[in-house]
Amino acid sequence: MTNKIYIVGMGPGREELMTGEALGVLERADVIVGYTVYLQLLDERFRAKELLSTPMRQEEQRCRICFRESEKGKNVALICSGDAGVYGMASLMYEIGKEYPETELVVVPGITAACSGAAVLGAPINHDFCVISLSDLLTPWEKIEKRLRAAAEGDFVIVLYNPSSHKRKDYLMRACDILLAGIKEERVCGYVENIGREGTKTETCTLNELRNREVNMFTTVFIGNSESELIDGKLITKRGYYREEK
């Protein structure tokens, strides 16, 4: 293989929340490719690079730009919000990469919203948890419903990505209704908006209260398990190490 493309998880976008490996790759890159909004989040020093973007829903075109630029002998980095392998572009790059056997792909991990949001709320994913996207753009809603029910049955902490958008304003409410069929309404929950960015906002509430909350596509929602509780305003899921004396 003569060409190499780095698929970089940039976390929330703030440099302090990027890994050292990610920063090093971006510093060495000739070309940085990404969704327009993500490129705007980059630190000023990276904006002197050649920046190439495509709008949302043009993910395949974005990937092919990477391969074309790499074939020109350029050092290419494709940036993804959070982790490139968690609802990111890594899998699509590998799928398209079958057409480019001379190109090596390297995934550089980043901090996904489940981890960065959990740190803001306290320790909500300190035991078994699952991540479910409420976006039905690529996944049928029927399959999302099935996964929500299974997560409730398994008593997982549930992290919801993409809980709402202009076209999906009631999806969080619909998800809560599904979960309320198997989870008590007082189950402790929390959500974080604009994680690691300007205007970060956090809230805690019950599952029943969450049902009627308005959130946006930049919000990550956390639904505790049966052992989760609020401690000094922080959402904590106990691991079982400590048993409080009664």
N, C-alpha and C positions, 0 to 999 in steps of 0.2 A: 504494500500500500504506500502511495506517495503523498496522499492528501489526508488532512486531519481536520475534523470539525468538533468544536467543544460545545456541548449543550449545557448551558449554565443556569443553575437555579440561583436567582438573585434575592431570594427571601422577599421581605416587604419592599425592598428597593433602597433602603437606607444603608449606606456603606458600613456602618457599625454592625449591622445584622447580616452582612455577607461573610462567607468563609474566606479565609486567607487564600485558599486555592482559587476561589471564584474571582477575587480581586486580581490575583496574579495572571489568570487567563485573560481577563479583560484588558489588563495593562499591555499584554503582549499581542493582543489581537490587532489585525489591520482593519478588519471589518466587523462591526457588531450589528447583528440582525435581530429584529424583535417587533412585537406589537407596538404601535405608536406610543401608547400610554406608558409602557415599560421603558422605552428609550428616554422619555421625558423625566423619568425618575432617576436616571443615572447621574452620578456626580459630574460636575462641570468638566473635570479633567478628562473624562471619557468622551465628551462631546466633540473633541477635536478629531476623533476617529471617523472613518467612513461609516455612517449610520444608514441602514436600509430597513424599511418597514413595510408592512401591509396592514390593512384594517382588520378588524375582527371578522371571522368567518372566511378568511383567506389564508388559513393555516398551511394548506398544502403548497400554495404559491410561495409562502415565506420559507418553507423548508427547501424548496427547489432553488430559491435564491442562494441559500447557503451552499448547496452543492455546486452551482454554477460559479460562485465566487471562489470556492476552494479549488476548482479545476483551473482557475487562473493563477494558482500558486499563492493565493493570499491566506493568511492566518485568520480563520473565521470563528466567531463565537455567536451562538444563538442564545439569546437570553429569554428566560421564562420567569414569571412571578412565582415566589415560593420555591418549590422543588420541581425540577424539570420532569421528574418521574411520577409526580402526583398531580393528575389532571393537567399535565404539561405536554411538551412537544416531543419528549424523548421517544415514546413508542412510535409516533408518526415518522420521525426521522429514521428509525430503524426499518420501518416498513418501506419507505421510499429508498432507503439506502441499499436495498437489494438490487436496485438498478445501477448503483455506483460501487461496484465491488472493489475499486481501487481507493476508496475513501474510508478512512477509519473514523469511527464516532466515539467520543469520550464524554460521558455524562459527569458533570460536576455538581454534587448535591448542594441543595440550599435548604433554608428553614421554611417549611411549609406552614400555612396558617394555623393548622391544628396545634403545632408546637409554639409558635410565637403568640397566638391568641391565648393558649393555655397559660403561658407565663404571665400574661397580664392579669388573668382572672385568678390565678393562684396555682392550683395543682389538680385540675379537673380530669386529666387523662392519666392519672397515676396508676391505673389498673387497666384491664382489658378494655379497648375501645375500638370503634369502627368509624370510618369516614364515609359519608354518603352525600353525593351531590343531588340537589333538587332540580337541577337543570334537565329538562326533557328534550333538549335540542338534539342530542345524540343517543339518549337512552329513553325508551318508552316509559311513560308514567306508571304503567302497570308493573314494570320491573322495579321501579323505585319504591312503589308501595310494598311489594314483596320483601324488599330488603329492609324497609323500615319495620315491618312486622317481625321479621326474623331478629333484628337487632333488639327490639323490645323484649321478645321472648327470651333471648340470650342474656338479658340484663347487662348489655354493654353500655358504657358511656358512648353517646352518639354525638359526633361532630358533623354538622351540616354545612356544606359548602354551597354557594350559589342559592341562598334561600329565597331570593326575590329578584325581580327585575320589572321593567315597565310592563312587559307582557305576562308576567307571572306573579302579580301582586298578592294573590291569595294562596300561593304554594306553601308558605310556612304554616298558614292556618290549616291547610289540608293535611300537611304532614303531622301537625300536632293532633288533629282529630284521629288520625290513624294510630298514633302512639297512645293517646288517651284511652283507647279501647283495651290496652294491656298494661298501662302504667298509671299510677295514682296521680291525681291532678296536682298534688302538692310537691311532686318531684322537683328538686332544685335544678335550675338552669341558669345559663348566662350567655351573653353575646358580646362580641367586640367588633366595633366598626373602625375601619381605617387602621388596621394593626400596624404599628411601627411607623406610621406616617403622621403628618400634621392633622390634628383634629381627632386623634384616637379617642373613642368613646366606649365605655364599658357599662353593662347593666347586669344585674342578677334578678331573677324572678322565679316563680313557679311555672310548671309546664302549662297550667291553665292560663296563667297570665301571659305566657309567651305566645299563646294562640292568637292573641289580639294585638301583639306588638307589630309596629311597622319597621321593617328593616330594608336594607338595599343590597345590591350585588357585592358591595365591599364589606359585608358583614359576615362573620363566622359565628355559628351558633353551637353552644355546648349544652347537651342534655345529660344530666348526671345519671348514675346508676342508683340502685337501692341503698348503697353505702355512702353516697355523696352527701355533703352537707356544707353549710356556710359556717366558716370560722373566722371571726373578726372581719366579716365582709368579703372574704375570699372563698371561692368555690373549690372545695377540696374533695377528692375521691380517695377514701382510705384504702390502704394496701393490706392492712391486717396486722401490722407489726405491733401496734399499740392498742391495749385494751384498757380503757379508762375504768378506774375503780368506782364502783357504785357505793 
